[in-house]
Amino acid sequence: MNIPGISFNEADGKVLLVCQPAERVEITSAIVHGLLEEAGFGTCLLDEAAIASAANLCNVQKTPFGLEVAQRLDAHITVQVALDDMCATLDIVAPRGGKPASVSDALGVLIHAGVVFGIDEQALTRACAQGACTQHVVARGQLAEDGRDATFEALIPETIDRAPKLNDQGLIDYRERGEIPVVQAGAELMRRLPATPGTPGQTVKGRILAAVPGRHLDFAAQLDGAQVSPDDPNLLVASVSGQPVLVSAGVMVEPLLRLKEVNMATGNVHFDGTVHIAGDVVQNMKVRASGDIVVDGMVDGGQLDAGGNIQVAGGVIAHAQLHAAGSVTARFAEGATIYAGTLIAIGDMVLDCQLHSRNQVIVGANAPQRGRLVGGCCTAAMLLQMPLLGSSKAAVTKVVVGANPELEAKYAALLQRIEEDKANEANLDKLMKQLKATGDPKHLLDRVKASRQHAVQVWGQDLAEKRALEDEIARGLAAKVTVTQGVQGAVDLQFGHTMTHLNREYDAGCFTLSADGKLAFAALDAAA
């Protein structure tokens, strides 16, 4: 299309329509658009208002004129850096008849914005190839990676861990042990994996982010029977032969005493470590050990006291007395008194015994059809489980769950102490006010203030302990008695301070305490 007297000039990216007076057809905006397209300016940024004005002037103006109607623009690149300098994004405005964005152009803008680290050249290439983009991530900083604290790795897989572990229901996760693990002097017990320094990070602007080094941890002090290897400061080895016992940040090796039997010939046994008896413990003989006591035979009227666990392969009979800070396991028990700090597990039957566990009592795990708890008294804080409870041919069987006399006594003593602390704080407060009102010639006020502040701190600690004890006592409300075969005979069932005399037989099921404090029974299928 050739229109007399109309042409275009470009200077510094500006496109001017130049008009000379001449005879021609009437000029419209559409015609100007067509002329711009033919002249190669169609992709430029067109000024529609200027184009309309130029078309009108071409029809009425009698003197030459020039008017800017378009502009040639290169691609426009901008960079945004996040406030934390950990990310940079690219915005590209597409060119209007000008030069498209190139990777080198984008790199130049990034560097001008101070971005020197973490630049993703592939992301840059993709952004430029698209021609236009918004908030396209082209650089990322690297966060500092803090160092790892030192950790400890036990090297004896069967090492005993006496620390009781509670599950979500407040029950101790107990697994019966087999043979006593034994290590020889010089055996490797535990390796310390040293703390790591961490890896520093860097922002997209090149600022280094320091890493927090891991915390160094030492092996526990005074690990009896163990020592740090003279050749490796991160290795703990046995200094004596004995039973390895896992403790926090270390392993102890308890000396192991092996006896064929405990009788009049051996005398009573008092041993700082673990005692393994291959035979029986007979009438009136005593065994006291700071570690575990393992009896391969029976306890026939003997007395065992262990700082760890007691494991009896046979039975516990004839008024035997067993006391363990940890767990007690035996095949059967009759006429015995057994106390366990964690769990009592009797594989078969319990007849006329006094059982007390601070967590749970499991009877008949090895005899699911005939296992039975009959007569005597059994107390468990959280769970009592057996196939059969009671017998129609025996005396009353008493069962107590959800009660912890030791805990309740501790709570009562704490309440009394809280009242005393509260009264002490009130007296000190009264004394402070009196000194302020009447004067302080002996300069006692500062001392009274310090005493009052200490009393307030002690009171706060007591209240925190009170809440913890209340939570522990409340957990006992979830205690239960589970019978997998049923209940027979006379059974007195006590939940906390609520006593119920069971006067009929029950099938398999679970006894619990309802929300309103009454005994509830659910059949086994429903309980499951």
C-alpha positions as CSV (number, residue, x, y, z in Angstrom):
1,M,0.0,0.0,0.0
2,N,1.5,3.3,-1.1
3,I,-0.1,6.5,0.1
4,P,1.3,9.7,-1.4
5,G,2.8,12.0,1.1
6,I,2.9,9.6,4.1
7,S,6.1,7.9,5.3
8,F,7.6,6.7,8.6
9,N,10.9,7.7,10.3
10,E,12.5,5.9,13.2
11,A,15.0,7.5,15.6
12,D,16.1,6.2,19.1
13,G,13.3,3.6,18.9
14,K,10.6,6.3,18.3
15,V,8.5,5.8,15.1
16,L,7.2,9.1,13.6
17,L,4.5,9.3,10.9
18,V,5.6,12.1,8.5
19,C,2.9,13.7,6.4
20,Q,3.3,16.0,3.4
21,P,0.2,17.7,1.8
22,A,-1.0,15.7,-1.2
23,E,-4.0,14.5,-3.1
24,R,-5.0,11.1,-1.6
25,V,-7.8,9.0,-0.3
26,E,-9.2,9.7,3.1
27,I,-6.9,8.4,5.8
28,T,-8.3,6.3,8.6
29,S,-6.7,4.6,11.7
30,A,-7.0,1.3,9.9
31,I,-5.0,2.6,7.0
32,V,-2.3,3.9,9.3
33,H,-2.2,0.5,11.0
34,G,-1.7,-1.2,7.6
35,L,1.1,1.2,6.7
36,L,2.9,0.5,10.0
37,E,2.6,-3.2,9.4
38,E,4.0,-2.9,5.9
39,A,6.8,-0.7,7.1
40,G,7.8,-3.4,9.7
41,F,6.6,-1.5,12.7
42,G,3.5,-3.7,13.4
43,T,5.0,-5.4,16.4
44,C,6.1,-2.2,18.1
45,L,4.2,-0.5,20.9
46,L,1.5,1.4,19.1
47,D,0.0,4.6,20.4
48,E,-3.7,4.2,19.4
49,A,-4.6,7.8,20.4
50,A,-1.7,9.2,18.4
51,I,-2.6,7.0,15.4
52,A,-6.2,8.3,15.4
53,S,-5.0,11.9,15.8
54,A,-2.4,11.4,12.9
55,A,-5.1,10.0,10.6
56,N,-7.3,13.0,11.3
57,L,-4.5,15.5,10.7
58,C,-3.6,13.8,7.5
59,N,-7.1,14.6,6.2
60,V,-7.3,18.3,7.4
61,Q,-3.7,19.5,7.9
62,K,-2.5,21.6,5.0
63,T,1.1,21.9,6.2
64,P,3.7,19.1,6.7
65,F,3.9,17.5,10.2
66,G,5.4,14.6,12.0
67,L,3.8,12.7,14.9
68,E,5.1,9.8,17.1
69,V,2.7,6.9,16.6
70,A,4.7,3.9,17.9
71,Q,7.8,2.9,19.9
72,R,10.2,0.0,19.4
73,L,11.0,-1.6,22.8
74,D,13.5,-4.2,23.8
75,A,12.5,-6.9,26.3
76,H,12.5,-5.5,29.8
77,I,14.1,-7.6,32.6
78,T,13.6,-7.0,36.3
79,V,14.8,-9.0,39.3
80,Q,13.1,-9.3,42.7
81,V,15.2,-10.6,45.7
82,A,13.3,-12.0,48.7
83,L,13.5,-10.1,52.0
84,D,15.7,-12.9,53.4
85,D,17.9,-12.9,50.3
86,M,17.3,-16.6,49.9
87,C,15.5,-16.4,46.5
88,A,15.6,-14.3,43.4
89,T,12.9,-14.2,40.8
90,L,12.9,-12.8,37.2
91,D,10.2,-10.8,35.4
92,I,10.5,-10.5,31.6
93,V,8.2,-8.1,29.7
94,A,8.2,-9.3,26.1
95,P,9.8,-7.0,23.4
96,R,7.6,-4.8,21.3
97,G,9.4,-4.8,18.0
98,G,12.8,-4.8,19.8
99,K,15.4,-7.2,21.0
100,P,14.3,-10.3,22.9
101,A,15.7,-11.2,26.3
102,S,18.9,-13.2,26.2
103,V,20.6,-15.2,28.9
104,S,23.5,-12.8,29.0
105,D,21.1,-9.9,29.5
106,A,19.4,-11.7,32.3
107,L,22.7,-12.5,34.0
108,G,23.7,-8.9,33.7
109,V,20.6,-7.8,35.5
110,L,21.0,-10.4,38.2
111,I,24.6,-9.3,38.9
112,H,23.5,-5.7,38.9
113,A,20.9,-6.6,41.6
114,G,23.7,-8.2,43.7
115,V,22.7,-11.9,42.9
116,V,25.9,-13.9,42.8
117,F,25.1,-17.3,44.3
118,G,22.8,-20.1,43.5
119,I,21.9,-18.9,40.0
120,D,20.1,-21.6,38.0
121,E,21.2,-21.2,34.4
122,Q,18.7,-23.7,33.1
123,A,15.9,-21.7,34.7
124,L,17.4,-18.6,33.0
125,T,17.4,-20.3,29.6
126,R,13.8,-21.4,30.0
127,A,12.7,-18.0,31.0
128,C,14.4,-16.3,28.0
129,A,13.1,-18.9,25.7
130,Q,9.5,-18.2,26.8
131,G,10.0,-14.6,25.9
132,A,8.1,-13.4,28.9
133,C,7.6,-14.5,32.5
134,T,6.5,-13.4,35.9
135,Q,8.2,-14.3,39.2
136,H,10.3,-17.1,37.6
137,V,12.7,-18.4,40.2
138,V,16.2,-18.2,38.8
139,A,18.4,-18.3,42.0
140,R,18.1,-19.9,45.4
141,G,20.2,-19.5,48.5
142,Q,21.4,-22.5,50.5
143,L,20.3,-22.8,54.1
144,A,22.9,-23.6,56.7
145,E,22.8,-27.2,57.9
146,D,23.3,-27.3,61.6
147,G,25.7,-29.9,63.0
148,R,24.4,-33.1,64.5
149,D,24.8,-33.7,68.2
150,A,27.0,-36.5,69.3
151,T,25.1,-39.8,69.5
152,F,25.8,-43.1,71.1
153,E,25.5,-46.5,69.4
154,A,25.4,-49.6,71.5
155,L,27.6,-52.4,70.0
156,I,26.1,-55.2,72.0
157,P,22.6,-55.9,70.5
158,E,21.4,-57.9,73.5
159,T,22.4,-55.2,76.0
160,I,19.7,-54.8,78.8
161,D,17.9,-51.5,79.0
162,R,16.3,-51.4,82.4
163,A,14.5,-48.0,81.8
164,P,10.8,-48.7,81.6
165,K,9.1,-47.4,78.4
166,L,5.4,-46.5,78.5
167,N,3.1,-46.7,75.4
168,D,0.2,-44.4,74.7
169,Q,-2.0,-46.3,77.1
170,G,0.4,-45.9,80.0
171,L,1.5,-49.6,79.8
172,I,5.1,-50.7,80.0
173,D,6.4,-52.3,76.8
174,Y,8.0,-55.4,78.2
175,R,9.7,-58.2,76.4
176,E,10.8,-61.3,78.2
177,R,14.5,-61.9,78.1
178,G,16.2,-65.2,77.4
179,E,19.8,-66.0,78.4
180,I,21.9,-63.5,80.2
181,P,24.2,-61.6,77.8
182,V,27.8,-61.7,78.9
183,V,30.8,-59.8,77.6
184,Q,34.4,-60.4,78.3
185,A,36.9,-57.7,79.4
186,G,38.0,-55.6,76.4
187,A,34.8,-56.2,74.5
188,E,33.5,-53.1,72.6
189,L,30.3,-51.8,74.2
190,M,29.4,-48.5,72.7
191,R,30.7,-46.1,70.1
192,R,30.2,-42.4,70.3
193,L,29.5,-40.7,66.9
194,P,31.1,-37.3,67.3
195,A,29.2,-34.1,66.8
196,T,29.5,-32.6,63.4
197,P,30.4,-28.9,62.7
198,G,27.5,-28.5,60.2
199,T,27.6,-26.9,56.7
200,P,27.4,-23.2,56.3
201,G,24.8,-21.7,54.0
202,Q,24.8,-18.7,51.6
203,T,22.3,-16.2,50.4
204,V,21.8,-15.4,46.8
205,K,23.8,-12.2,47.5
206,G,26.7,-14.2,48.7
207,R,26.3,-13.6,52.5
208,I,27.6,-16.6,54.4
209,L,25.1,-18.2,56.9
210,A,26.9,-19.8,59.8
211,A,25.9,-23.3,60.9
212,V,25.4,-24.2,64.5
213,P,27.8,-26.9,65.4
214,G,26.5,-30.1,67.0
215,R,26.7,-30.5,70.8
216,H,29.6,-32.6,72.1
217,L,28.5,-35.2,74.6
218,D,30.7,-37.2,76.9
219,F,30.2,-40.8,78.0
220,A,28.4,-40.9,81.3
221,A,30.7,-40.6,84.4
222,Q,31.4,-43.5,86.7
223,L,30.4,-46.4,84.3
224,D,31.2,-49.4,86.5
225,G,32.9,-52.1,84.6
226,A,33.5,-50.0,81.5
227,Q,36.2,-47.5,80.3
228,V,37.0,-45.4,77.3
229,S,39.4,-47.2,75.0
230,P,43.0,-45.9,75.3
231,D,43.3,-46.1,71.5
232,D,40.0,-44.5,70.6
233,P,38.3,-41.7,72.7
234,N,35.0,-42.5,71.0
235,L,34.9,-46.2,72.0
236,L,33.7,-47.6,75.3
237,V,35.1,-51.1,76.2
238,A,34.5,-53.5,79.1
239,S,37.0,-53.4,81.8
240,V,35.6,-56.5,83.5
241,S,33.7,-59.6,82.3
242,G,30.0,-59.5,83.2
243,Q,26.5,-58.5,82.1
244,P,26.2,-55.4,79.9
245,V,23.5,-52.9,81.0
246,L,22.5,-49.9,78.9
247,V,22.3,-46.6,80.7
248,S,22.1,-43.0,79.5
249,A,25.2,-42.2,77.4
250,G,26.9,-45.4,78.3
251,V,27.0,-49.1,79.2
252,M,27.8,-50.6,82.5
253,V,29.2,-54.1,83.0
254,E,27.8,-55.7,86.1
255,P,29.9,-58.5,87.5
256,L,28.1,-61.8,87.1
257,L,28.0,-64.3,89.9
258,R,27.1,-67.9,88.8
259,L,25.9,-70.4,91.5
260,K,24.6,-74.0,91.1
261,E,22.1,-73.5,93.9
262,V,21.5,-71.2,96.9
263,N,21.2,-73.4,100.1
264,M,22.7,-73.8,103.5
265,A,26.0,-74.7,101.9
266,T,26.3,-71.4,99.9
267,G,24.6,-69.2,102.6
268,N,22.8,-66.1,101.8
269,V,24.0,-64.1,98.8
270,H,24.7,-60.4,98.7
271,F,26.2,-59.3,95.4
272,D,26.8,-56.0,93.6
273,G,25.9,-57.1,90.1
274,T,23.9,-59.9,88.5
275,V,23.3,-63.3,90.0
276,H,22.6,-66.4,87.9
277,I,21.5,-69.5,89.8
278,A,21.5,-72.7,87.8
279,G,19.3,-74.6,90.3
280,D,16.9,-73.7,93.1
281,V,16.7,-71.1,95.9
282,V,15.6,-73.2,98.9
283,Q,13.6,-72.4,102.1
284,N,14.6,-69.2,104.0
285,M,17.7,-68.5,101.8
286,K,18.2,-64.9,100.7
287,V,19.6,-63.5,97.5
288,R,20.2,-59.8,97.2
289,A,21.6,-58.3,94.0
290,S,22.1,-54.8,92.7
291,G,21.4,-56.1,89.2
292,D,19.3,-58.9,87.9
293,I,18.6,-62.3,89.5
294,V,18.0,-65.2,87.2
295,V,17.0,-68.6,88.6
296,D,16.9,-71.6,86.2
297,G,15.1,-73.7,88.8
298,M,12.5,-72.8,91.5
299,V,12.3,-70.4,94.4
300,D,11.1,-72.7,97.2
301,G,10.4,-70.4,100.1
302,G,13.5,-68.2,99.4
303,Q,13.7,-64.4,99.4
304,L,15.0,-62.5,96.3
305,D,15.6,-58.8,96.2
306,A,16.9,-57.3,92.9
307,G,17.8,-53.8,91.8
308,G,16.9,-54.9,88.3
309,N,14.7,-57.8,87.1
310,I,13.9,-61.2,88.5
311,Q,13.5,-64.1,86.1
312,V,12.5,-67.6,87.4
313,A,12.3,-70.4,85.0
314,G,10.3,-72.6,87.3
315,G,7.8,-71.8,90.0
316,V,7.7,-69.5,93.1
317,I,6.2,-71.4,96.0
318,A,6.0,-72.0,99.7
319,H,5.8,-68.4,101.0
320,A,8.7,-67.2,98.8
321,Q,9.2,-63.4,98.7
322,L,10.3,-61.7,95.5
323,H,11.0,-57.9,95.2
324,A,12.3,-56.3,92.0
325,A,12.8,-52.7,91.0
326,G,12.1,-53.9,87.5
327,S,10.0,-56.9,86.3
328,V,9.4,-60.3,87.7
329,T,8.7,-63.4,85.5
330,A,8.1,-67.0,86.6
331,R,6.4,-70.1,85.2
332,F,3.8,-70.3,88.1
333,A,3.4,-69.0,91.6
334,E,1.7,-70.4,94.7
335,G,1.5,-69.0,98.2
336,A,4.1,-66.3,97.3
337,T,4.5,-62.6,97.8
338,I,5.8,-60.8,94.7
339,Y,6.4,-57.0,94.2
340,A,7.6,-55.6,90.9
341,G,8.3,-51.9,90.0
342,T,7.1,-52.5,86.4
343,L,5.5,-55.8,85.5
344,I,4.7,-59.2,86.9
345,A,4.4,-62.0,84.3
346,I,3.4,-65.5,85.4
347,G,3.2,-67.9,82.5
348,D,0.7,-70.4,84.0
349,M,-1.2,-70.2,87.3
350,V,-1.2,-68.0,90.4
351,L,-2.7,-69.5,93.5
352,D,-3.2,-67.7,96.8
353,C,-0.4,-65.1,96.2
354,Q,0.1,-61.5,97.1
355,L,1.0,-59.7,93.9
356,H,1.7,-56.0,93.6
357,S,2.9,-54.3,90.4
358,R,3.3,-50.6,89.8
359,N,2.1,-51.1,86.2
360,Q,0.6,-54.4,85.1
361,V,0.2,-58.1,85.9
362,I,-0.1,-60.7,83.2
363,V,-1.1,-64.3,84.1
364,G,-1.4,-67.3,81.8
365,A,0.4,-66.0,78.7
366,N,1.9,-69.5,78.2
367,A,-1.4,-71.3,79.1
368,P,-4.2,-69.4,77.4
369,Q,-6.8,-72.1,78.2
370,R,-6.0,-73.0,81.8
371,G,-4.1,-70.0,83.1
372,R,-5.8,-68.7,86.2
373,L,-5.6,-66.2,89.1
374,V,-7.1,-67.7,92.2
375,G,-7.3,-66.5,95.8
376,G,-5.0,-64.0,97.5
377,C,-4.7,-60.4,96.4
378,C,-3.5,-58.9,93.2
379,T,-2.8,-55.2,92.7
380,A,-1.9,-53.6,89.4
381,A,-1.8,-49.9,88.6
382,M,-2.9,-50.1,85.0
383,L,-3.7,-53.6,83.7
384,L,-4.5,-57.1,85.0
385,Q,-4.9,-59.8,82.4
386,M,-5.5,-63.5,82.6
387,P,-7.6,-66.3,81.0
388,L,-9.6,-67.2,84.1
389,L,-10.2,-65.1,87.3
390,G,-11.3,-66.8,90.5
391,S,-12.6,-70.3,91.1
392,S,-15.8,-71.7,92.5
393,K,-13.8,-74.1,94.6
394,A,-11.6,-71.4,96.3
395,A,-11.8,-68.5,98.6
396,V,-12.4,-65.0,97.6
397,T,-10.0,-63.6,95.0
398,K,-9.3,-59.9,95.6
399,V,-8.2,-57.7,92.7
400,V,-7.2,-54.0,92.9
401,V,-6.5,-51.9,89.8
402,G,-6.2,-48.2,89.1
403,A,-4.9,-47.5,92.6
404,N,-1.4,-46.6,93.6
405,P,-1.0,-46.1,97.4
406,E,2.5,-44.8,97.0
407,L,1.5,-42.2,94.5
408,E,-1.5,-41.2,96.6
409,A,0.7,-40.8,99.6
410,K,3.1,-38.7,97.7
411,Y,0.3,-36.5,96.4
412,A,-1.1,-36.0,99.9
413,A,2.3,-35.0,101.2
414,L,2.7,-32.6,98.3
415,L,-0.6,-31.0,99.1
416,Q,0.4,-30.4,102.7
417,R,3.7,-29.0,101.5
418,I,2.0,-26.6,99.1
419,E,-0.2,-25.3,101.9
420,E,2.9,-24.8,104.1
421,D,4.7,-23.0,101.3
422,K,1.7,-20.8,100.6
423,A,1.4,-19.9,104.3
424,N,5.2,-19.1,104.4
425,E,4.8,-16.9,101.3
426,A,1.9,-15.1,102.9
427,N,3.8,-14.4,106.1
428,L,6.8,-13.1,104.2
429,D,4.5,-10.8,102.2
430,K,2.9,-9.5,105.4
431,L,6.4,-8.9,106.9
432,M,7.4,-7.0,103.8
433,K,4.4,-4.7,104.0
434,Q,5.1,-4.1,107.7
435,L,8.7,-3.2,107.1
436,K,7.7,-0.7,104.4
437,A,5.2,0.9,106.6
438,T,7.2,1.1,109.9
439,G,10.7,1.5,108.6
440,D,13.6,-0.9,108.3
441,P,16.3,0.1,110.8
442,K,17.9,-3.3,110.7
443,H,17.9,-3.4,106.9
444,L,15.9,-6.6,106.7
445,L,13.7,-5.7,103.7
446,D,16.1,-7.0,101.0
447,R,16.6,-10.3,102.8
448,V,12.8,-10.7,103.2
449,K,12.2,-9.9,99.6
450,A,14.8,-12.5,98.5
451,S,13.2,-15.1,100.8
452,R,9.7,-14.3,99.5
453,Q,10.9,-14.6,95.9
454,H,12.5,-18.0,96.7
455,A,9.2,-19.1,98.4
456,V,7.3,-18.1,95.3
457,Q,9.6,-20.1,93.1
458,V,9.3,-23.2,95.3
459,W,5.6,-22.8,95.3
460,G,5.6,-22.7,91.5
461,Q,7.7,-25.9,91.4
462,D,5.3,-27.6,93.8
463,L,2.3,-26.7,91.6
464,A,4.1,-28.1,88.5
465,E,4.8,-31.3,90.4
466,K,1.1,-31.4,91.6
467,R,-0.1,-31.2,88.0
468,A,2.3,-34.0,86.9
469,L,1.1,-36.2,89.8
470,E,-2.6,-35.5,89.0
471,D,-2.0,-36.5,85.4
472,E,-0.4,-39.8,86.6
473,I,-3.2,-40.5,89.0
474,A,-5.8,-39.7,86.3
475,R,-4.1,-42.2,84.0
476,G,-5.1,-44.9,86.5
477,L,-8.8,-44.2,85.7
478,A,-8.1,-46.0,82.4
479,A,-7.0,-49.2,84.2
480,K,-8.7,-52.4,83.1
481,V,-9.1,-56.1,84.0
482,T,-9.2,-58.4,81.0
483,V,-10.3,-62.0,81.2
484,T,-9.9,-64.1,78.0
485,Q,-11.9,-67.1,79.3
486,G,-14.1,-65.7,82.1
487,V,-14.7,-65.1,85.8
488,Q,-15.7,-67.8,88.3
489,G,-16.4,-68.0,92.0
490,A,-16.2,-65.1,94.5
491,V,-14.2,-62.1,93.3
492,D,-13.8,-58.7,94.9
493,L,-12.9,-56.2,92.2
494,Q,-11.7,-52.8,93.2
495,F,-11.1,-49.9,90.8
496,G,-9.4,-47.1,92.7
497,H,-11.6,-46.7,95.8
498,T,-14.6,-48.3,94.2
499,M,-15.2,-51.9,95.4
500,T,-17.6,-54.3,93.6
501,H,-18.4,-57.9,94.7
502,L,-18.8,-60.0,91.6
503,N,-21.7,-62.3,92.5
504,R,-22.1,-64.2,89.2
505,E,-20.0,-65.7,86.5
506,Y,-18.8,-63.7,83.5
507,D,-17.6,-64.8,80.0
508,A,-14.5,-63.4,78.4
509,G,-14.4,-59.6,78.5
510,C,-13.0,-56.5,80.0
511,F,-13.8,-54.6,83.2
512,T,-13.3,-50.9,83.3
513,L,-14.5,-47.9,85.3
514,S,-17.2,-45.8,83.5
515,A,-17.1,-42.0,83.4
516,D,-19.7,-41.9,86.2
517,G,-17.5,-44.0,88.5
518,K,-19.4,-47.3,88.0
519,L,-18.0,-50.7,87.1
520,A,-18.5,-51.5,83.4
521,F,-18.1,-54.8,81.6
522,A,-17.8,-55.4,77.9
523,A,-17.8,-58.8,76.3
524,L,-14.6,-59.8,74.6
525,D,-15.9,-59.2,71.0
526,A,-17.3,-55.8,72.0
527,A,-14.2,-54.9,74.0
528,A,-12.0,-55.7,70.9
